Amino acid sequence: MGKLDGRVAIITGGQRGLGEGVVRRFAAEGATVVVADLTPAESLLDELGGAHRAVAVDVRSAEQMDGLVQDTLTRYGRLDIVVNNAGVMDSGAEVADLTDAEYDLVLGVNVRGVFNGCRAAARVFRGQPRGRIINTASYIGKKAIAGHALYSASKAAVISLTQALALELGRYGTTVNSICPGTMYTPMWVEKLGTFVGEENPDVEQWRHRAAEGIPVGRMGTGDDVGAMAAWLASDDADFVTGAALNLTGGEAVFF
C-alpha cells in the first residue's frame, strides 16, 4: 500500500530531471499522475503503466494552467496534489549583462508559472477538505550566488509565495511547502555545465566528482531525492508541515 494510493497529482516539468523523479515516486506510491510539460512524451507513462496522462502545457499561461486543473477534475473526478516544478536556469551572466528577454523567460517560468499553478490549485482546494501544493525552489533562493541573480531572485519569490499561500490555505486543510534542492545531477545541470565552469566541452564525470567533493554526504542529489521528499510532503505523514522551505542539499547548505 502506497502513501498516495488513490490520489491524483499534477506535476509540471515532469518530463525529465527533478520532475521525472517526482513522477516516478508518486506513481510508485499509488498516485495517478498528470505530467505537464512543454513537450511531454508518452514513453515515460508507457513505462509506468496505469491511468497516468501527459499534457502539453506552458506554465506561463494562466489560461492553460486553469484548463489543466479543470480538465484533470473532469477526467478523474478529483485533484489532491499540485507540484509546481517547471523551471529554467539563467545564463550565468552578471546583472549588467542580462537582457530583457532572459529576465522575461526566467521570471516568467520560475515565478509566474509557479504562481499560475498555485492559484489554479488554490481555487480548487478551498472547496475541499484537503489539498497539497509543493513548489520547487532552490537553496540559492535563500542565499544568492553571483552570476545567477535572476535564478536566485526567482526562487526567493517562490519561497515567499509558498509561505504566504500556506497562511491563506491552512484553514482549508491545504498545506503548501517548497523544496530547496542543492547541486543536483540533472539534464539541466549537464547542459549548463560549460557555463558554470567556463569550459566549452567540460568533462561531465570529472566535474560531477568535483561537485560531490563539496557536499558532505559525498554525492550530488538526484530526482529520486526530490521525489522522496515530495512524496512525504504529499502524504498524511506531513499533515502538520506547511509554509516550509526544506533544504535538500546533502549538507551543502545548512542554513534556514
Secondary structure, DSSP 8 states (H G I E B T S, - for coil): --TTTT-EEEEET-SSHHHHHHHHHHHHTT-EEEEEESS--HHHHHHH-TT-EEEE--TT-HHHHHHHHHHHHHHHS---EEEE----------GGG--HHHHHHHHIIIIIHHHHHHHHHHHHHTTSS-EEEEEE--GGGTS--TT-HHHHHHHHHHHHHHHHHHHHHGGGTEEEEEEEE-SB-SHHHHHHHHHHHT-SS--HHHHHHHHHHTSTTSS-B-HHHHHHHHHHHHSGGGTT--S-EEEESTTS----
